[in-house]
Amino acid sequence: MGEVLALVEARLRTALGEPDARAAVTFLGTDRIEVLRFAEGDLVRYATLGMSAQPMADPTAALADPVKGPRAELVLTVRAGLADTDKVLRPLAVLAATPQVEGVVVAPGASLDVGDPLWPGAPFSSVLVAESGGLVEDLDLDEPMDPVRFLPLLPMTSNEAAWKRVHGAQALEERWLARGTDLRDPLRRSVELD
């Protein structure tokens, strides 16, 4: 477990630079989850560290495989200085603990909801999980372990989340793209959903 997390942290540092802050959260019955903050110009990136220590298990499987299975960490990028986004540390840790607590596999296209604003005044309580491989490259591990995927999180308003449930993740992403939505704006309004 420690070896995997050391490799994950090294990959994050290679892609994002040195973290300027880190916080750790431990929930009863789960492994410790850290959230690292990376500042880059007018952007702040938050990355989880700890979610990939164990593979995510299929909730229908009788026994969880301790070696094989998908592994991931979560990455959120927002514009700095517009909101108190550092309060997102605990909600991010909650999302990263979801596979251990609820036995779900977090994958691209999924919606994750914390039930409260992601930070004070945030119009978002949920996120859309996007495809990996962009900002931070996937990290290959020794066989038979699956690679660690670094999944970007895209904050969604409650209207966007409801629309996504009906029309799907791809349709919502296309709507954001067509309308030129700044998904890094921590105070943005919902995209037009006619």
Disulfide bonds with the S-S distance in Angstrom:
none
